[in-house]
Amino acid sequence: MGDIVGANQIYKEDLTFVYQVSTIGVTFIFPLLFRIKFRFTSQQILAVCSVLLALLLLVCAYTSSIPVLILCAFFIGALKMIGTFETLVSIQLVITQHKDYGMFFSVALGIVLLSAQVSSTLAILLADRYEWEMIYYLMAALLASQALVILVLLRPFRIAKPLPLVGIDWMGVFHWTILFSLLSYVLTYGRVLDWYASEKIMVATIAGLIWVILVLYRTYTKKRSLMLPRVFRLTNVNVAIIIILAAQLMLNTTGSVLGPFTSSVMRLDNLHIGGLNWWIAAGILAGAAFGYWWFKYVNGPFRTVFALGFVMLTLHHVWLYFSFDASAGEQQLYIPYFFKGFGNIIIFAAAGKYMTLGVGFDIFTQMLCYMAMFRNALGNAVMGAIINENAYTRLQDYKQKLSSKMDGSALQPLWQQLYGQAIKHGSSSLEASQISSKVIYGRVSREAMLLAGKDIFGTISVFGLFVLAAIGTYHFSAPVIKSFPSWRRIFLTVRRS
């Protein structure tokens, strides 16, 4: 992100918003996935998605226009979701012959999350050795090669006769996308624009409220709306979403607090920071293997597997609370990063299976879209905004408190020492004075960051304990085996919807 921000002279929040738009593209393509699958062959879907993604990535590498990046990001999100879905449902019986959703989500999410970790680490490596655009060129080349392999090796096989793309609520896709884009804009740019002191944030909020009314009106009055109203009344889905939001809050502290800590306090370069991703990847791999084993051989209570996931995330923050110090080394982050990866996939795989209980296949993709609203499109933005605002407020508060307790008698010896060292190195009196003041300010900022970080990790650790207590007292549905329906049943259901 730092390379792109510097190269294109844009804000960090601009790239964050672009990323949020890509997750919106992922989210609102869900209700159309089976319609697309029954309209085109796997060969057509995967080849077209590969070629279009390659072209869009090349556009992203060459443009610095935020509107163009936003438009590309939306279609990148939609296309990668279409391609991922087509791939995974085509090998679902290879993943689990038992047709169990828990086993399927453990492997599917493991593939997705591991790919993200490997991709981000590779991007850092290429940016360090070459240029930041190299990851785009490499991915575009891989996608183009993939399209060629698909055209040569895959047969144009259909599992059913082509289903026309009629009756789809395209306006619903547009309105939901606009609504979530406005919400993401407010949450992403709120702090940098000083929230409602900004006219832009005020306008975006009012427009968002208008679009909420419009979307709800269409949802409850249109016969074939993008999201059917009964999706929002499913108890298991709503419980799973609450669990997902709690997990998202705990997962978002890493970028907001650990990012500045590893770069400014621990002085780690991008390569070492990227190397920490391998410990998250190890946790994801172990969590995927455990989830597959659990749902295949144990299939025990949901309370147990949810509790295990939140124990891992709570231990992640407890470990960081006691390790968050100016003398901390890189090796002290290995185990908490492993815990984070393990807890992440366990919670989301279990939530994925839990929300399928009692859900008819006629609203299955709408249910996935509803879940993705909070897992992808809104969860990151809301929880990220909460943690970022909390971290910023605490940091400024500690800076003021530390500064107010520093009198001249305490600062004078340190200032004189720094001033003398600067003079010895050939600085002028004015330069030595400026250097000494900057060093003192840097130390105050570092101490304030450490205190604010410990506060946040401690608060999230206590929050994790409350979540564990709530999980222990809530009565979850029984861990039944819910199997995938046959392709014929899926086709008939999609044709009627």
C-alpha positions in Angstrom: 0.0 0.0 0.0 2.8 2.4 0.8 4.4 1.9 -2.6 1.1 2.6 -4.4 0.2 5.6 -2.3 3.7 7.1 -2.9 3.7 6.4 -6.6 0.2 7.7 -7.4 0.1 10.5 -4.8 -3.2 9.3 -3.2 -4.5 8.7 0.3 -4.2 5.4 2.1 -8.0 5.7 2.6 -8.4 5.8 -1.2 -6.9 2.3 -1.6 -8.9 1.1 1.4 -12.1 2.2 -0.2 -11.1 0.6 -3.5 -10.6 -2.7 -1.6 -14.0 -2.3 0.1 -15.7 -1.8 -3.3 -14.1 -5.1 -4.5 -15.7 -6.9 -1.5 -19.0 -5.3 -2.5 -18.6 -6.9 -5.9 -17.9 -10.2 -4.3 -21.0 -9.9 -2.1 -23.8 -9.0 -4.5 -22.9 -11.4 -7.2 -23.9 -14.3 -4.9 -27.6 -14.4 -5.8 -26.7 -14.7 -9.5 -24.1 -17.5 -9.2 -26.3 -20.5 -10.0 -28.1 -18.6 -12.7 -24.7 -18.0 -14.4 -23.7 -21.6 -13.8 -26.8 -22.9 -15.5 -26.5 -20.5 -18.4 -22.8 -21.1 -19.4 -20.4 -24.0 -19.3 -17.5 -24.3 -16.8 -15.2 -23.8 -19.8 -16.9 -20.5 -20.8 -17.2 -19.2 -17.2 -13.6 -19.9 -16.2 -12.0 -18.7 -19.5 -13.9 -15.5 -19.6 -13.3 -14.7 -15.9 -9.6 -15.4 -16.4 -9.2 -13.1 -19.4 -11.3 -10.2 -18.0 -9.5 -10.4 -14.6 -6.1 -10.2 -16.5 -7.2 -7.2 -18.4 -8.6 -5.4 -15.3 -5.4 -6.1 -13.4 -3.4 -4.5 -16.1 -5.6 -1.4 -16.1 -5.1 -1.2 -12.3 -1.3 -1.3 -12.8 -1.3 1.6 -15.3 -4.0 4.0 -13.9 -3.9 6.4 -11.0 -7.5 7.5 -11.4 -9.5 6.6 -8.3 -12.9 6.4 -10.2 -11.3 3.9 -12.7 -9.8 1.9 -9.8 -13.1 1.8 -8.1 -14.9 0.5 -11.2 -12.2 -2.1 -11.9 -12.3 -3.2 -8.2 -16.0 -3.9 -8.3 -15.8 -6.1 -11.4 -12.6 -7.8 -10.1 -14.5 -8.8 -7.0 -17.5 -10.1 -8.9 -15.4 -12.0 -11.5 -13.1 -13.6 -8.9 -16.2 -14.7 -6.9 -17.8 -16.2 -10.1 -14.6 -18.1 -11.0 -14.0 -19.3 -7.4 -17.5 -20.5 -7.0 -17.5 -22.4 -10.3 -14.2 -24.0 -9.4 -15.2 -25.1 -5.9 -18.7 -26.4 -6.7 -17.2 -28.4 -9.5 -15.0 -30.3 -7.1 -17.3 -30.4 -4.1 -17.6 -34.2 -4.3 -13.8 -34.4 -4.3 -13.6 -32.2 -1.2 -16.3 -34.2 0.7 -18.0 -37.4 -0.5 -20.3 -37.0 2.5 -21.6 -33.8 1.0 -21.1 -32.1 4.4 -21.1 -28.3 4.4 -18.7 -28.1 7.4 -16.1 -30.2 5.6 -16.7 -28.2 2.4 -16.3 -24.8 4.0 -13.2 -25.9 5.9 -11.4 -26.7 2.6 -13.0 -23.9 0.5 -12.2 -21.2 3.0 -8.8 -22.7 3.6 -8.0 -22.4 -0.1 -9.3 -18.8 -0.3 -7.5 -17.6 2.9 -4.2 -19.3 2.1 -4.3 -17.9 -1.4 -4.7 -14.4 0.1 -1.7 -14.9 2.4 0.5 -16.2 -0.4 -0.6 -13.5 -2.8 0.1 -10.7 -0.3 3.5 -12.1 0.6 4.4 -12.5 -3.0 3.3 -8.9 -3.7 5.7 -7.6 -1.0 8.6 -9.7 -2.3 8.1 -8.5 -5.9 7.7 -4.9 -4.8 10.9 -5.1 -2.8 13.0 -6.6 -5.5 11.4 -5.0 -8.6 8.4 -2.6 -8.7 5.0 -2.7 -7.1 3.4 -3.3 -10.5 5.1 -6.6 -10.9 2.4 -8.5 -8.9 -0.2 -7.2 -11.4 1.9 -8.3 -14.4 2.5 -11.7 -12.9 -1.1 -12.4 -12.0 -2.2 -11.2 -15.5 0.2 -13.6 -17.1 -0.9 -16.5 -14.9 -4.6 -15.7 -15.6 -3.9 -15.6 -19.4 -2.1 -18.9 -19.2 -4.9 -20.3 -17.2 -7.4 -19.3 -19.8 -5.4 -21.0 -22.5 -5.2 -24.2 -20.4 -9.0 -24.1 -19.8 -9.8 -23.8 -23.5 -7.5 -26.7 -24.3 -8.2 -29.1 -21.5 -11.9 -28.5 -20.5 -14.8 -29.8 -22.5 -17.8 -27.6 -23.1 -19.9 -29.9 -20.9 -23.4 -28.8 -19.5 -25.0 -30.3 -16.4 -28.4 -29.1 -17.7 -29.9 -27.2 -20.6 -29.1 -23.5 -20.8 -31.1 -21.3 -18.5 -31.7 -17.8 -19.9 -30.6 -14.8 -17.8 -34.1 -13.4 -17.5 -36.0 -12.3 -14.4 -32.8 -11.3 -12.6 -33.2 -8.2 -10.5 -30.3 -6.2 -12.0 -31.6 -3.0 -10.5 -31.5 -4.7 -7.1 -27.8 -5.4 -7.7 -27.3 -1.7 -8.6 -29.2 -0.3 -5.6 -27.6 -2.7 -3.0 -24.1 -1.8 -4.5 -24.8 1.9 -4.2 -26.0 1.6 -0.7 -23.0 -0.4 0.6 -20.6 1.9 -1.4 -22.1 4.9 0.4 -21.8 3.2 3.8 -18.2 2.1 3.1 -17.3 5.7 2.0 -18.5 7.1 5.3 -16.7 4.5 7.4 -13.5 4.7 5.3 -13.1 8.5 5.0 -14.9 9.5 8.2 -11.8 10.0 10.4 -9.6 11.7 7.7 -12.5 14.1 6.8 -13.4 14.7 10.5 -16.7 12.9 10.2 -19.8 15.1 10.2 -17.7 18.3 10.1 -17.3 17.4 6.5 -19.9 18.2 3.9 -19.0 15.1 1.9 -19.6 12.7 4.8 -22.9 14.5 5.5 -24.1 14.2 1.9 -23.0 10.5 1.7 -24.9 9.7 4.9 -28.1 11.4 3.8 -27.9 9.6 0.4 -27.3 6.3 2.3 -30.4 6.8 4.3 -32.4 7.5 1.2 -31.0 4.4 -0.4 -31.9 2.3 2.7 -35.5 3.3 2.2 -35.4 2.5 -1.5 -33.7 -0.9 -1.0 -36.2 -1.9 1.7 -39.1 -0.8 -0.4 -37.9 -2.8 -3.4 -37.1 -5.9 -1.2 -40.6 -6.0 0.3 -42.7 -5.1 -2.7 -40.9 -6.7 -5.7 -41.9 -10.3 -6.3 -38.4 -11.4 -7.5 -36.1 -9.0 -5.6 -32.4 -9.7 -5.3 -32.8 -10.4 -1.5 -36.0 -12.1 -0.4 -37.4 -10.7 2.9 -37.6 -14.1 4.6 -33.8 -14.4 4.4 -33.5 -11.7 7.2 -35.8 -13.7 9.5 -33.7 -16.9 9.7 -32.6 -17.4 13.3 -29.5 -19.5 12.6 -28.3 -17.1 10.0 -28.7 -14.1 12.3 -26.9 -15.9 15.1 -24.1 -16.8 12.8 -23.8 -13.2 11.6 -23.5 -12.0 15.2 -20.7 -14.5 15.7 -19.0 -13.3 12.5 -19.2 -9.6 13.5 -17.7 -10.5 16.9 -14.9 -12.3 15.1 -14.4 -9.4 12.7 -13.9 -7.0 15.6 -11.2 -9.2 17.0 -9.5 -9.7 13.7 -9.3 -6.0 12.7 -7.0 -5.0 15.5 -3.9 -6.5 13.7 -3.9 -3.9 10.9 -4.9 -0.9 13.0 -2.5 -1.5 16.0 0.2 -4.1 15.0 0.8 -2.4 11.6 2.2 0.8 13.1 3.9 -1.1 15.9 5.9 -3.5 13.6 7.0 -0.7 11.3 7.7 2.2 13.7 8.6 0.5 17.0 10.0 -2.8 15.9 11.6 -1.3 12.8 10.7 -4.3 10.6 10.9 -3.8 6.9 8.2 -4.9 4.4 9.9 -8.3 3.9 9.9 -9.2 7.5 6.4 -7.9 8.0 5.3 -10.0 5.0 7.2 -13.0 6.4 4.8 -12.9 9.4 2.0 -13.9 7.0 3.5 -17.4 6.9 2.6 -17.9 10.5 -1.0 -16.8 9.8 -0.9 -19.2 6.8 0.3 -22.0 9.1 -2.6 -21.3 11.4 -5.1 -21.3 8.6 -3.7 -24.6 7.2 -3.9 -26.2 10.7 -7.4 -24.8 11.3 -8.6 -26.1 7.9 -7.3 -29.6 8.7 -8.8 -29.5 12.1 -12.2 -28.3 10.8 -12.2 -31.1 8.1 -11.4 -33.7 10.8 -13.9 -32.3 13.2 -16.9 -32.2 10.8 -16.0 -35.6 9.3 -15.3 -37.7 12.4 -16.7 -35.8 15.4 -19.4 -33.4 14.2 -19.8 -32.3 17.8 -21.8 -29.4 19.3 -21.4 -26.0 17.6 -20.8 -24.5 21.0 -17.5 -26.4 21.2 -16.1 -25.4 17.9 -17.2 -21.8 18.2 -15.7 -21.6 21.6 -12.4 -23.1 20.3 -12.2 -20.4 17.6 -12.8 -17.6 20.0 -10.3 -19.1 22.5 -7.7 -18.8 19.8 -8.6 -15.2 19.0 -8.7 -14.3 22.7 -5.3 -15.9 23.3 -4.0 -14.0 20.3 -4.8 -10.7 22.0 -3.8 -11.8 25.5 -0.4 -12.9 24.1 0.0 -9.5 22.3 -1.0 -7.6 25.5 1.9 -9.1 27.4 4.3 -8.9 24.5 3.5 -5.3 23.4 6.7 -3.6 24.5 9.5 -1.5 22.9 11.9 -4.3 23.4 9.7 -6.9 21.7 11.2 -9.0 19.0 9.7 -10.4 15.8 9.7 -14.0 17.2 7.2 -12.9 19.8 4.6 -12.5 17.1 4.9 -16.0 15.7 2.5 -17.8 18.0 -0.2 -15.1 18.2 -0.2 -14.9 14.4 -0.7 -18.6 14.3 -3.6 -18.4 16.8 -5.2 -15.7 14.6 -5.1 -17.9 11.5 -6.4 -20.9 13.3 -9.3 -19.1 15.0 -10.2 -17.2 11.9 -10.9 -20.3 9.7 -12.5 -22.3 12.5 -15.1 -19.7 13.3 -16.0 -18.9 9.7 -16.2 -22.6 8.6 -18.5 -23.4 11.6 -20.6 -20.3 11.0 -20.9 -21.3 7.3 -22.3 -24.7 8.3 -24.5 -23.4 11.1 -26.3 -20.9 8.9 -27.2 -23.6 6.4 -29.4 -25.4 9.0 -33.0 -24.9 8.2 -32.3 -22.9 5.0 -34.2 -24.1 1.8 -32.1 -24.2 -1.3 -34.4 -21.7 -3.0 -32.9 -18.9 -0.8 -29.4 -20.5 -0.4 -27.5 -18.0 -2.5 -29.5 -15.1 -0.9 -28.4 -16.5 2.5 -24.8 -16.5 1.3 -25.2 -12.9 0.1 -26.7 -11.9 3.5 -23.7 -13.5 5.3 -21.2 -11.8 2.9 -22.7 -8.4 3.6 -21.3 -8.7 7.1 -18.3 -11.0 6.4 -17.0 -9.0 3.5 -18.8 -5.8 2.5 -19.7 -4.3 5.8 -17.9 -6.2 8.6 -14.4 -5.1 7.7 -15.5 -1.5 7.2 -17.6 -1.2 10.4 -15.2 -3.1 12.7 -12.2 -1.5 11.0 -13.7 2.0 11.6 -14.4 1.2 15.3 -10.9 0.0 15.9 -9.2 2.7 13.9 -11.2 5.5 15.7 -10.6 3.9 19.0 -6.8 3.6 18.4 -6.6 7.2 17.1 -8.5 8.6 20.1 -6.4 6.7 22.7 -3.2 7.6 20.9 -4.0 11.3 21.1 -5.2 11.0 24.7 -2.0 9.4 25.8 0.1 11.9 23.9 -1.6 14.7 25.8 -1.3 13.0 29.1 2.4 12.2 28.6 3.2 15.7 27.4 1.4 17.3 30.3 3.6 15.4 32.8 6.9 16.4 31.2 8.3 19.5 32.8 11.5 21.3 32.1 13.5 19.6 34.8 12.7 16.2 33.4 13.4 17.1 29.8 16.4 19.3 30.2 19.1 16.5 30.7 17.7 14.5 27.8 17.4 17.5 25.5 21.0 18.6 26.4 22.3 15.1 25.6 20.6 15.0 22.2 21.6 18.6 21.4 25.3 17.8 22.3 25.3 14.7 20.1 23.9 16.6 17.1 26.5 19.4 17.5 29.3 16.8 17.6 28.0 15.4 14.3 28.3 18.8 12.6 24.8 20.2 12.9 24.2 23.9 13.5 22.6 25.2 16.7 19.2 25.5 15.0 19.4 22.0 13.4 20.6 20.5 16.7 17.6 22.0 18.5 15.2 20.7 15.8 16.7 17.2 15.9 16.5 17.1 19.7 12.9 18.2 19.7 12.0 15.6 17.0 13.6 12.8 18.9 11.8 13.7 22.1 8.5 14.0 20.2 9.2 10.6 18.6 9.7 9.0 22.0 6.5 10.5 23.4 4.6 9.2 20.3 6.2 5.7 20.7 5.2 5.5 24.4 1.7 6.7 23.6 1.4 4.1 20.9 2.5 1.3 23.2 0.1 2.4 25.9 -2.8 2.8 23.5 -2.0 -0.6 22.0 -2.0 -2.4 25.3 -5.3 -0.7 26.2 -6.9 -2.0 23.0 -5.5 -5.5 23.3 -6.6 -5.7 26.9 -10.1 -4.4 26.0 -10.5 -6.9 23.1 -9.2 -9.8 25.4 -12.0 -8.9 27.9 -14.4 -8.7 25.0 -13.3 -12.2 24.0 -14.1 -13.6 27.4 -17.6 -12.1 27.3 -18.1 -13.7 23.9 -17.0 -17.1 25.3 -19.4 -16.7 28.2 -22.2 -15.9 25.7 -21.4 -18.9 23.6 -21.4 -21.1 26.7 -24.9 -20.1 27.7 -26.6 -20.0 24.2 -28.5 -23.0 23.0 -27.2 -23.8 19.5 -29.0 -26.1 17.1 -28.0 -29.7 17.0 -25.0 -30.6 14.8 -26.9 -32.5 12.1 -25.5 -33.5 8.7 -26.9 -31.3 6.0 -26.0 -32.6 2.5 -25.7 -30.8 -0.9 -28.8 -31.3 -3.0 -28.5 -33.0 -6.4 -27.8 -30.9 -9.5 -31.3 -31.7 -10.9 -32.9 -30.3 -7.8 -30.7 -27.2 -7.9 -31.6 -26.6 -11.6 -35.3 -27.0 -11.0 -35.2 -24.7 -8.0 -33.2 -22.0 -9.8 -35.5 -22.2 -12.8 -38.6 -21.6 -10.6 -37.0 -18.7 -8.7 
